[in-house]
Amino acid sequence: MLDHDGDTHLYVQIAEIIRQQILRGELAPGNAVPSEAAIQSQFGVARTTARRAFHMLREEGLIYTVQGEGTFVGPPGEAPREARRTPLYRQIADDVIERIRQGELRPRRPIPSETALLQQYDVARETVRRAIALLREEKWVYTVPQRGSFVSPEENWPKD
């Protein structure tokens, strides 16, 4: 539990909680550390607070981040992580494609917003943006500025 009224910054307290989980073996070398979004949700703090905590732990060599994959326990290169077969952004894009194919998301209708996808998948905004960019590149969706992203007409969908 965080002490919001104490003399220690919240990010320092969060870093200490994660540090203790690592030292007790609850988070073993190579294990994924909860995402910034998960920390934000769990502790009720701003994303920048979670980032500052991660920065502290990275500076100490306790964790490392691999863009598009997540943050892991241990120094980079020394703590082998279980490789993800598919990057998170591809998993999100595949889920949206499946919803389109099943008719849950219909042509010329909006797909869930960035914020909705952030909350649903508990990932960073950049991961969701990469997923939407991939969907756009593959012609599953198109984006209208100031309106959002919409399912493309069926004739524009990629042929399998």
C-alpha positions as CSV (number, residue, x, y, z in Angstrom):
1,M,0.0,0.0,0.0
2,L,1.3,3.4,-0.9
3,D,1.7,6.2,1.6
4,H,0.3,9.2,-0.3
5,D,0.9,11.6,2.6
6,G,4.5,10.5,3.5
7,D,7.8,12.1,2.7
8,T,8.7,9.5,0.0
9,H,7.7,10.0,-3.6
10,L,5.2,7.5,-4.9
11,Y,7.4,6.3,-7.7
12,V,10.1,5.5,-5.1
13,Q,7.6,3.5,-3.1
14,I,6.4,1.6,-6.2
15,A,10.0,0.9,-7.2
16,E,10.6,-0.5,-3.7
17,I,7.6,-2.8,-4.0
18,I,8.7,-4.2,-7.3
19,R,12.3,-4.4,-6.0
20,Q,11.1,-6.5,-3.0
21,Q,9.1,-8.8,-5.4
22,I,12.3,-9.4,-7.3
23,L,14.4,-10.0,-4.2
24,R,11.9,-12.4,-2.8
25,G,11.8,-14.3,-6.0
26,E,8.1,-13.5,-6.8
27,L,9.5,-12.0,-10.0
28,A,12.3,-14.3,-11.3
29,P,14.9,-13.4,-13.9
30,G,13.3,-13.3,-17.3
31,N,9.8,-12.8,-15.9
32,A,7.7,-10.0,-17.3
33,V,7.2,-7.1,-14.9
34,P,3.6,-5.7,-14.8
35,S,3.1,-3.0,-17.6
36,E,3.0,0.7,-16.9
37,A,-0.7,0.6,-17.5
38,A,-1.1,-2.2,-14.9
39,I,1.0,-0.3,-12.3
40,Q,-1.1,2.8,-13.1
41,S,-4.3,0.8,-12.5
42,Q,-3.0,-1.2,-9.5
43,F,-1.7,1.8,-7.5
44,G,-4.0,4.6,-8.9
45,V,-1.1,6.7,-10.1
46,A,-0.3,8.6,-13.3
47,R,1.6,6.9,-16.1
48,T,4.6,9.2,-15.5
49,T,4.8,7.9,-11.9
50,A,5.0,4.3,-13.2
51,R,7.6,5.3,-15.8
52,R,9.8,7.0,-13.1
53,A,9.6,3.8,-11.0
54,F,10.7,1.7,-14.0
55,H,13.4,4.2,-14.8
56,M,14.8,3.8,-11.3
57,L,14.8,0.0,-11.5
58,R,16.4,0.1,-15.0
59,E,19.1,2.3,-13.6
60,E,19.8,-0.2,-10.9
61,G,20.0,-3.0,-13.5
62,L,17.1,-4.9,-12.0
63,I,14.8,-4.7,-15.1
64,Y,15.1,-4.1,-18.8
65,T,12.6,-3.2,-21.5
66,V,12.3,-4.6,-25.0
67,Q,10.2,-2.3,-27.2
68,G,7.0,-4.0,-28.3
69,E,7.4,-6.9,-25.9
70,G,7.5,-5.5,-22.4
71,T,9.7,-5.1,-19.3
72,F,11.5,-8.0,-17.8
73,V,13.4,-8.9,-14.6
74,G,17.2,-8.9,-14.8
75,P,20.0,-7.1,-16.7
76,P,19.6,-7.2,-20.5
77,G,21.3,-10.2,-22.1
78,E,21.8,-12.0,-18.8
79,A,18.3,-12.9,-17.9
80,P,16.8,-14.9,-20.8
81,R,13.2,-14.2,-21.3
82,E,10.6,-16.5,-22.7
83,A,10.2,-15.1,-26.2
84,R,6.7,-14.2,-27.3
85,R,5.7,-16.0,-30.4
86,T,3.7,-13.0,-31.6
87,P,4.2,-9.4,-30.6
88,L,1.5,-7.8,-28.5
89,Y,0.5,-5.4,-31.2
90,R,0.0,-8.3,-33.7
91,Q,-2.1,-10.2,-31.1
92,I,-4.3,-7.1,-30.7
93,A,-4.6,-6.7,-34.5
94,D,-5.4,-10.4,-34.9
95,D,-8.2,-10.1,-32.3
96,V,-9.7,-7.1,-34.0
97,I,-9.5,-9.0,-37.4
98,E,-11.3,-12.0,-35.9
99,R,-14.0,-9.7,-34.5
100,I,-14.4,-8.2,-38.0
101,R,-14.6,-11.6,-39.7
102,Q,-17.2,-12.8,-37.2
103,G,-19.3,-9.7,-37.9
104,E,-19.0,-8.3,-34.5
105,L,-17.3,-5.2,-36.0
106,R,-19.1,-4.3,-39.2
107,P,-17.9,-2.4,-42.3
108,R,-18.0,1.4,-42.1
109,R,-18.6,1.2,-38.3
110,P,-16.0,2.2,-35.7
111,I,-13.5,-0.2,-34.1
112,P,-13.0,0.3,-30.3
113,S,-11.1,3.5,-29.5
114,E,-7.5,3.6,-28.5
115,T,-8.5,4.1,-24.9
116,A,-10.9,1.1,-25.0
117,L,-8.2,-1.1,-26.4
118,L,-5.7,0.2,-23.9
119,Q,-8.0,-0.9,-21.1
120,Q,-9.0,-4.1,-22.7
121,Y,-5.5,-5.4,-23.3
122,D,-3.7,-3.5,-20.5
123,V,-0.9,-2.3,-22.8
124,A,0.9,0.9,-23.6
125,R,-0.8,3.4,-25.9
126,E,2.0,2.9,-28.5
127,T,1.3,-0.8,-28.6
128,V,-2.4,0.0,-29.5
129,R,-1.3,2.6,-32.1
130,R,1.0,0.0,-33.7
131,A,-1.9,-2.5,-33.8
132,I,-4.2,0.1,-35.5
133,A,-1.4,1.1,-37.9
134,L,-1.0,-2.6,-38.9
135,L,-4.7,-3.0,-39.4
136,R,-4.7,0.2,-41.6
137,E,-1.7,-1.1,-43.6
138,E,-3.4,-4.4,-44.2
139,K,-6.6,-2.6,-45.3
140,W,-8.8,-4.0,-42.5
141,V,-9.5,-0.4,-41.2
142,Y,-9.3,3.2,-42.3
143,T,-9.0,6.2,-40.1
144,V,-10.9,9.5,-40.4
145,P,-9.1,12.4,-38.7
146,Q,-11.0,13.6,-35.5
147,R,-13.5,10.6,-35.9
148,G,-11.5,7.4,-35.3
149,S,-10.9,4.2,-37.1
150,F,-13.5,2.3,-39.0
151,V,-13.8,-1.2,-40.5
152,S,-13.1,-1.1,-44.2
153,P,-15.7,-2.2,-46.7
154,E,-15.5,-6.0,-47.2
155,E,-14.2,-5.7,-50.8
156,N,-11.1,-3.9,-49.4
157,W,-10.2,-6.7,-47.0
158,P,-7.1,-8.6,-47.7
159,K,-7.6,-11.9,-49.5
160,D,-6.2,-14.9,-47.5
